[in-house]
């Protein structure tokens, strides 16, 4: 169950990090409310998962999902550059996430 929570928390991290682009420095009400709720929910799920997973693994997977997901969404939906190097490094992040999962002992 902890791994499911981490994946959901990571996906929420993607959502709130992309949402920050639309808050306009937290001056727009509804994007700010949704972004703030995403931050809180993501961290709560991370904290629940960390009760049974090593914190280094839980945090590393959470950050990895968020970073890779935000980069992919940025390239696919927001017009950010999609160079071969960026795609390679996102792939390396995914390898690291899987490696942390496989070596966590859970």
DRENLUM-513463 format. One line per 3 residues: number of its first residue (from 0); their letters; for each residue x, y, z of N, C-alpha, C. Coordinates in Angstrom, 1 decimal, m for minus. Layout:
% DRENLUM-513463
NUM = a = X,Y,Z,X,Y,Z,X,Y,Z; ... .
This chain:
% DRENLUM-513463
0 = xxx = 0.8,m1.2,0.0,0.0,0.0,0.0,0.9,1.3,0.0; 2.0,1.2,0.7,2.9,2.4,0.8,3.4,2.8,m0.6; 3.7,1.8,m1.5,4.1,2.1,m2.8,3.1,2.8,m3.6 .
3 = xxx = 1.8,2.4,m3.5,0.7,3.1,m4.2,0.6,4.5,m3.7; 0.8,4.7,m2.4,0.7,6.1,m1.8,1.8,7.0,m2.4; 3.0,6.4,m2.5,4.2,7.1,m3.1,3.9,7.5,m4.5 .
6 = xxx = 3.4,6.6,m5.3,3.1,6.9,m6.7,2.0,8.0,m6.8; 1.0,7.9,m6.0,m0.1,9.0,m6.1,0.5,10.3,m5.6; 1.3,10.3,m4.5,2.0,11.5,m4.0,2.9,12.1,m5.1 .
9 = xxx = 3.6,11.3,m5.8,4.5,11.7,m6.9,3.7,12.4,m8.0; 2.5,11.8,m8.4,1.7,12.3,m9.4,1.1,13.7,m9.0; 0.8,13.8,m7.7,0.3,15.0,m7.1,1.4,16.1,m7.2 .
12 = xxx = 2.6,15.6,m7.0,3.8,16.6,m7.1,3.9,17.1,m8.5; 3.7,16.3,m9.5,3.7,16.8,m10.8,2.6,17.8,m11.0; 1.4,17.5,m10.5,0.3,18.4,m10.7,0.5,19.8,m10.0 .
15 = xxx = 1.0,19.7,m8.8,1.2,21.0,m8.1,2.4,21.8,m8.7; 3.4,21.1,m9.1,4.5,21.8,m9.7,4.1,22.5,m11.0; 3.3,21.8,m11.8,2.8,22.5,m13.1,1.8,23.6,m12.7 .
18 = xxx = 1.0,23.3,m11.7,0.0,24.3,m11.2,0.7,25.6,m10.8; 1.9,25.6,m10.3,2.6,26.8,m9.8,2.8,27.8,m11.0; 2.9,27.2,m12.2,3.0,28.1,m13.4,1.8,28.9,m13.6 .
21 = xxx = 0.6,28.4,m13.2,m0.6,29.1,m13.4,m1.1,30.0,m12.2; m0.3,30.0,m11.1,m0.7,30.8,m9.9,m0.3,32.2,m10.1; 0.6,32.5,m11.0,1.1,33.9,m11.2,1.7,34.4,m9.9 .
24 = xxx = 2.6,33.7,m9.3,3.2,34.1,m8.0,2.2,34.1,m6.9; 1.3,33.1,m6.9,0.2,33.0,m5.9,m0.7,34.2,m5.8; m0.9,34.9,m7.0,m1.8,36.0,m7.0,m3.1,35.7,m7.6 .
27 = xxx = m3.2,34.5,m8.2,m4.5,34.1,m8.8,m5.1,33.1,m7.8; m6.4,33.3,m7.4,m7.0,32.6,m6.3,m7.1,31.1,m6.6; m7.9,30.7,m7.6,m8.2,29.3,m7.8,m7.0,28.4,m8.2 .
30 = xxx = m6.1,28.9,m9.1,m4.9,28.1,m9.3,m4.1,27.9,m8.0; m4.0,29.0,m7.2,m3.3,29.0,m6.0,m3.9,28.0,m5.0; m5.2,28.0,m4.9,m5.9,27.0,m4.0,m5.6,25.6,m4.4 .
33 = xxx = m5.8,25.3,m5.7,m5.6,23.9,m6.1,m4.1,23.5,m6.0; m3.2,24.4,m6.3,m1.8,24.1,m6.1,m1.4,23.9,m4.6; m1.9,24.7,m3.8,m1.7,24.5,m2.3,m2.3,23.2,m1.8 .
36 = xxx = m3.5,22.9,m2.3,m4.1,21.6,m1.9,m3.3,20.4,m2.4; m2.8,20.5,m3.6,m1.9,19.5,m4.1,m0.6,19.3,m3.3; 0.0,20.4,m2.9,1.2,20.3,m2.1,0.9,19.6,m0.8 .
39 = xxx = m0.2,20.0,m0.1,m0.5,19.4,1.2,m0.8,17.9,1.0; m1.7,17.6,0.0,m2.0,16.2,m0.2,m0.8,15.3,m0.5; 0.0,15.9,m1.4,1.2,15.1,m1.8,2.1,14.8,m0.6 .
42 = xxx = 2.4,15.8,0.2,3.2,15.6,1.4,2.6,14.7,2.4; 1.3,14.8,2.6,0.6,13.9,3.5,0.8,12.5,3.1; 0.6,12.2,1.8,0.7,10.8,1.3,2.2,10.4,1.5 .
45 = xxx = 3.1,11.3,1.2,4.5,10.9,1.4,4.8,10.5,2.9; 4.2,11.3,3.8,4.4,11.0,5.2,3.8,9.7,5.6; 2.6,9.4,5.1,2.0,8.1,5.4,2.8,6.9,4.9 .
48 = xxx = 3.3,7.1,3.6,4.2,6.0,3.0,5.5,5.9,3.8; 6.0,7.0,4.3,7.3,6.9,5.0,7.2,6.2,6.4; 6.0,5.9,6.8,5.8,5.2,8.1,6.3,3.7,7.9 .
51 = xxx = 6.2,3.2,6.7,6.6,1.8,6.5,7.8,1.7,5.5; 8.1,2.7,4.8,9.3,2.7,3.8,10.4,3.5,4.4; 11.7,3.1,4.0,12.8,4.0,4.4,12.6,5.4,3.8 .
54 = xxx = 12.9,6.4,4.6,12.6,7.7,4.2,13.5,8.1,2.9; 14.7,7.6,2.9,15.5,7.9,1.7,14.9,7.4,0.4; 14.4,6.2,0.5,13.7,5.6,m0.6,12.4,6.3,m1.0 .
57 = xxx = 11.6,6.5,0.0,10.3,7.1,m0.2,10.5,8.5,m0.8; 11.4,9.3,m0.2,11.6,10.7,m0.7,12.2,10.7,m2.1; 13.2,9.8,m2.3,13.8,9.7,m3.6,12.8,9.4,m4.7 .
60 = xxx = 12.0,8.4,m4.4,11.0,8.0,m5.4,10.0,9.1,m5.7; 9.5,9.8,m4.6,8.6,10.9,m4.7,9.2,12.0,m5.5; 10.4,12.4,m5.2,11.0,13.5,m6.0,11.3,13.1,m7.4 .
63 = xxx = 11.7,11.9,m7.6,12.0,11.4,m9.0,10.7,11.4,m9.8; 9.6,10.9,m9.3,8.4,10.9,m10.1,8.0,12.4,m10.4; 8.1,13.2,m9.4,7.7,14.6,m9.6,8.6,15.3,m10.6 .
66 = xxx = 9.9,15.1,m10.5,10.8,15.8,m11.5,10.6,15.2,m12.9; 10.6,13.9,m13.0,10.4,13.3,m14.4,9.1,13.7,m14.9; 8.0,13.6,m14.1,6.7,13.9,m14.6,6.6,15.4,m15.0 .
69 = xxx = 7.1,16.3,m14.2,7.0,17.7,m14.5,7.8,18.0,m15.8; 9.0,17.4,m16.0,9.7,17.6,m17.2,9.0,17.1,m18.4; 8.4,15.9,m18.3,7.6,15.3,m19.5,6.4,16.2,m19.8 .
72 = xxx = 5.6,16.6,m18.8,4.5,17.5,m19.0,4.9,18.8,m19.6; 6.1,19.3,m19.1,6.6,20.6,m19.7,6.9,20.4,m21.2; 7.5,19.3,m21.6,7.8,19.1,m23.0,6.6,18.8,m23.8 .
75 = xxx = 5.7,18.0,m23.3,4.5,17.6,m24.1,3.4,18.7,m24.1; 3.2,19.3,m23.0,2.0,20.2,m23.0,2.4,21.7,m22.9; 3.6,22.0,m22.5,3.9,23.4,m22.3,5.0,24.0,m23.3 .
78 = xxx = 5.3,23.2,m24.3,6.2,23.6,m25.3,7.7,23.8,m24.9; 8.1,23.1,m23.8,9.5,23.2,m23.4,10.3,22.3,m24.4; 11.6,22.6,m24.6,12.4,21.8,m25.5,12.5,20.3,m25.2 .
81 = xxx = 12.4,19.5,m26.2,12.4,18.0,m26.0,13.7,17.5,m26.7; 14.8,17.8,m26.2,16.1,17.4,m26.8,16.4,15.9,m26.4; 17.2,15.3,m27.2,17.6,13.9,m26.9,18.3,13.8,m25.5 .
84 = xxx = 19.0,14.8,m25.2,19.7,14.8,m23.8,18.7,14.9,m22.7; 17.7,15.7,m22.8,16.6,15.8,m21.8,15.9,14.5,m21.6; 15.6,13.9,m22.8,14.9,12.6,m22.7,15.8,11.5,m22.1 .
87 = xxx = 17.0,11.6,m22.4,18.0,10.6,m21.8,18.0,10.8,m20.3; 18.1,12.0,m19.8,18.2,12.2,m18.4,16.9,11.9,m17.7; 15.8,12.1,m18.3,14.5,11.7,m17.7,14.5,10.2,m17.6 .
90 = xxx = 15.0,9.5,m18.6,15.1,8.0,m18.6,16.0,7.6,m17.4; 17.1,8.3,m17.2,18.0,8.0,m16.1,17.3,8.1,m14.7; 16.4,9.2,m14.6,15.6,9.4,m13.4,14.7,8.2,m13.2 .
93 = xxx = 14.1,7.7,m14.3,13.2,6.6,m14.1,13.9,5.3,m13.7; 15.1,5.1,m14.3,16.0,4.0,m13.9,16.3,4.1,m12.4; 16.6,5.3,m11.9,16.9,5.5,m10.5,15.7,5.2,m9.6 .
96 = xxx = 14.5,5.6,m10.0,13.3,5.4,m9.3,13.1,3.9,m9.1; 13.2,3.1,m10.3,13.0,1.7,m10.2,14.1,1.1,m9.4; 15.3,1.5,m9.5,16.4,1.0,m8.6,16.2,1.2,m7.2 .
99 = xxx = 15.7,2.4,m6.8,15.4,2.6,m5.3,14.3,1.6,m4.9; 13.3,1.4,m5.7,12.2,0.5,m5.4,12.7,m0.9,m5.2; 13.5,m1.4,m6.2,14.0,m2.8,m6.2,14.9,m3.0,m5.0 .
102 = xxx = 15.7,m2.0,m4.6,16.7,m2.2,m3.5,16.2,m1.8,m2.2; 14.9,m1.5,m2.0,14.4,m1.0,m0.7,14.2,m2.1,0.3; 14.0,m3.3,m0.2,13.8,m4.4,0.7,12.3,m4.5,1.1 .
105 = x = 11.4,m3.8,0.4,10.0,m3.8,0.7,9.3,m4.3,m0.5 .
